[in-house]
């Protein structure tokens, strides 16, 4: 219904400090595993690193296809659909990701291609995106965006990750001169046992207050995982579960904003050349 689209657009613009969707960053897909960890994902090395930290795909040992669905606040106009793949080879890994967010009145799309490789203790990567925003009655804006990132295994139980989004300061519109956000993230991952992971991460967008994230993943039993986490600015709590039978990965997460409500996330991975 059209009036729902107007309501969602008002929410996005008037409450931008809570949802920050107009920046085109918070609505990018993360995968339900990441969502369950409060998006403390900069140290993760899985197929969703195509969206989260391109440096992580250099450590991915198998080729994968993945897809995800995010449904925000009960409104179809705030839905994100995403899909992608990682192709692992002897000289590194290539990744591709596509996503679509929004409805008829306001929507954003991105397509990106990235490369990552393992160099000693670090996995490093770079990605080039084409990002566009469409607003009915106002037209379209589009720009290329470059990302760089890396994940390093400092010890068997301690990992460090860093990622920069839009370090070249691309503009959404050459007419208005509006810049797309530049975001820098870094974090640590503590993995004292095989079944426990604790992630700490800080994220800073140029014109916004820093956001701190804490995420915990615990293996309840073989191939079954429980996750939780919390963010600041805005304050949100996250919960998630994961199940990974053989060549498949199924993940679900739910996030809650105390002012806006609940968001549900579902994602699926398929490994077609399991090591």
C-alpha positions in Angstrom: 0.0 0.0 0.0 1.3 3.4 -1.0 0.7 5.1 2.3 2.9 2.6 4.0 5.7 3.6 1.7 5.3 7.2 2.7 5.3 6.3 6.4 8.5 4.2 5.9 10.2 7.0 4.1 9.3 9.5 6.9 10.8 7.0 9.4 14.0 6.7 7.4 14.5 10.4 7.1 13.1 11.8 10.3 14.7 9.1 12.6 17.9 8.6 10.6 20.0 8.5 13.8 18.1 5.4 14.8 17.9 3.5 11.5 20.5 5.4 9.4 19.0 3.8 6.3 19.3 6.9 4.2 23.1 6.4 4.4 22.9 3.2 2.4 25.0 1.3 5.0 22.8 -0.1 7.7 20.4 -1.5 5.1 23.2 -3.5 3.4 22.8 -7.2 4.0 25.0 -8.7 6.8 23.7 -12.3 7.1 21.8 -13.7 10.0 24.9 -15.0 11.7 26.3 -11.5 11.8 23.0 -10.1 12.9 22.8 -12.5 15.8 26.3 -11.2 16.9 25.0 -7.6 16.9 26.9 -7.1 13.6 30.3 -7.5 15.3 31.5 -9.1 12.1 34.8 -7.5 11.2 36.8 -10.6 12.3 34.5 -13.2 10.7 35.8 -15.2 7.7 32.8 -16.6 5.9 31.0 -16.1 2.6 29.0 -13.1 4.1 32.4 -11.3 4.3 31.6 -10.3 0.8 29.3 -7.7 2.4 30.9 -7.4 5.9 34.6 -7.3 5.5 36.0 -8.3 2.1 39.3 -9.2 3.7 37.7 -12.2 5.3 37.1 -14.1 2.1 40.8 -14.9 1.7 40.4 -17.4 4.6 37.3 -19.1 3.2 38.3 -22.6 2.2 35.4 -23.6 0.1 33.2 -22.0 -2.7 29.8 -21.0 -1.4 26.5 -19.6 -2.6 24.5 -17.5 0.0 21.2 -15.7 0.2 19.4 -13.6 2.8 16.2 -11.8 3.7 15.8 -9.0 6.3 12.3 -7.8 7.3 12.4 -4.6 9.3 9.7 -3.3 11.7 6.9 -5.3 10.0 7.0 -3.2 6.8 7.6 -4.6 3.4 9.0 -1.3 2.3 11.9 -1.9 4.7 12.9 -5.3 3.4 16.4 -6.2 2.1 17.0 -9.1 -0.3 20.5 -10.3 -1.0 22.5 -13.0 -2.7 26.1 -13.7 -3.6 28.9 -16.2 -4.0 32.5 -16.9 -3.1 34.7 -18.7 -5.6 37.8 -20.2 -3.9 41.0 -20.9 -6.0 44.7 -21.5 -5.7 45.5 -17.8 -6.1 42.9 -16.5 -3.7 39.1 -16.0 -3.5 36.7 -13.9 -5.6 33.3 -12.8 -4.3 30.3 -11.2 -5.7 27.3 -9.7 -3.9 24.0 -8.2 -4.9 21.3 -6.6 -2.8 18.0 -4.7 -3.0 16.4 -2.6 -0.3 13.1 -0.8 -0.1 9.9 -0.5 -2.1 8.5 1.5 -5.0 8.9 4.9 -3.5 12.4 4.5 -2.0 14.9 1.8 -2.9 18.6 1.1 -2.9 20.6 -1.4 -4.9 24.2 -2.5 -4.8 26.3 -4.9 -6.8 30.0 -5.5 -5.9 32.9 -7.7 -6.9 35.8 -8.3 -4.5 39.1 -10.3 -4.2 40.8 -11.6 -1.1 43.9 -13.7 -0.4 45.7 -15.2 2.6 49.2 -13.6 3.1 50.9 -15.1 6.1 48.8 -14.6 9.2 46.5 -12.0 7.5 43.8 -12.3 4.9 43.5 -9.1 2.9 40.9 -8.0 0.4 39.5 -5.2 -1.8 36.0 -4.7 -3.3 34.4 -2.4 -5.8 30.7 -1.7 -5.6 28.2 0.1 -7.7 25.6 1.7 -5.4 22.4 3.5 -6.4 19.4 5.1 -4.7 16.0 5.8 -6.3 13.4 8.1 -4.8 10.1 8.5 -6.6 9.7 12.1 -7.8 13.4 13.0 -7.1 15.3 10.7 -9.4 18.3 8.5 -9.1 21.8 8.8 -7.7 24.6 6.4 -8.2 28.3 6.1 -7.4 31.1 3.6 -7.3 32.4 2.7 -3.8 35.7 1.0 -2.8 36.1 -1.1 0.3 39.3 -2.6 1.8 39.8 -4.8 4.8 41.7 -7.6 6.5 41.6 -10.2 9.2 44.7 -11.4 11.1 45.2 -14.4 13.3 47.4 -13.0 16.1 47.2 -16.3 18.1 45.1 -19.4 17.8 42.6 -17.8 20.1 42.8 -14.1 19.2 41.9 -12.5 15.9 42.0 -8.8 14.7 40.0 -7.3 11.9 39.7 -3.9 10.2 37.6 -2.6 7.4 37.1 0.7 5.6 34.0 1.5 3.6 34.1 4.3 1.0 37.6 5.5 1.8 37.6 7.5 -1.5 34.6 9.6 -0.3 32.3 8.9 -3.3 29.3 11.3 -3.8 25.8 10.1 -4.2 24.9 13.1 -6.3 27.3 15.4 -8.2 24.5 18.0 -8.4 23.9 18.3 -4.6 27.5 17.3 -3.6 26.1 14.8 -1.0 28.7 12.4 0.1 28.1 8.7 0.8 29.2 7.8 4.3 32.8 6.8 5.0 33.0 4.2 7.8 36.0 2.7 9.6 35.6 -0.5 11.7 38.0 -2.5 13.8 37.6 -5.3 16.3 39.0 -8.3 18.2 37.6 -11.8 18.4 38.4 -14.0 21.5 38.0 -17.7 20.9 39.3 -19.4 24.1 37.6 -22.7 23.2 36.4 -24.3 20.0 32.8 -23.7 20.9 33.0 -20.1 22.2 33.6 -16.8 20.4 33.4 -13.3 21.9 33.6 -10.4 19.4 34.3 -6.7 20.4 34.1 -4.1 17.7 34.1 -0.3 17.2 32.5 1.5 14.2 32.9 5.1 13.3 31.1 7.1 10.6 32.6 10.5 9.9 29.7 12.6 11.1 28.2 10.2 13.7 29.1 9.1 17.2 31.1 5.9 17.5 29.1 2.7 17.8 30.3 -0.1 20.0 29.3 -3.7 19.4 29.6 -6.9 21.5 28.6 -10.3 20.1 28.8 -13.9 21.5 28.5 -17.2 19.7 28.3 -20.5 21.7 28.1 -24.0 20.3 25.2 -25.7 22.1 26.2 -29.0 20.4 27.8 -30.0 17.2 26.5 -27.9 14.3 24.0 -26.0 16.5 24.8 -22.4 17.6 23.3 -19.8 19.9 24.2 -16.1 19.5 23.5 -12.8 21.2 24.9 -9.2 21.2 24.3 -5.6 21.9 25.0 -2.2 20.1 25.3 1.3 21.3 24.1 4.4 19.2 21.4 3.3 18.7 20.9 0.8 21.5 19.8 -2.5 20.2 19.9 -6.1 21.4 20.2 -9.1 19.1 19.5 -12.9 19.4 20.2 -15.7 16.9 20.5 -19.4 16.2 22.4 -21.3 13.6 22.4 -24.9 12.2 24.9 -26.3 9.8 24.2 -29.8 8.6 26.9 -31.0 6.1 27.1 -28.6 3.2 24.3 -26.3 4.3 24.1 -23.3 6.8 20.8 -22.0 8.1 20.8 -19.0 10.3 18.0 -16.8 11.9 18.4 -13.7 14.0 16.1 -11.1 15.6 17.1 -7.6 16.6 15.1 -5.2 18.8 15.2 -1.4 18.9 13.5 -0.1 22.0 11.9 2.7 20.1 11.1 1.2 16.7 10.5 -2.5 17.3 11.7 -5.9 15.9 13.6 -6.9 12.8 13.9 -10.5 11.5 16.8 -11.9 9.5 17.1 -15.2 7.7 20.0 -16.4 5.7 21.2 -19.6 3.9 24.6 -20.8 2.7 25.4 -23.7 0.4 28.9 -25.1 0.1 29.4 -26.8 -3.3 33.0 -28.0 -2.8 33.3 -28.7 0.8 37.0 -29.3 1.8 
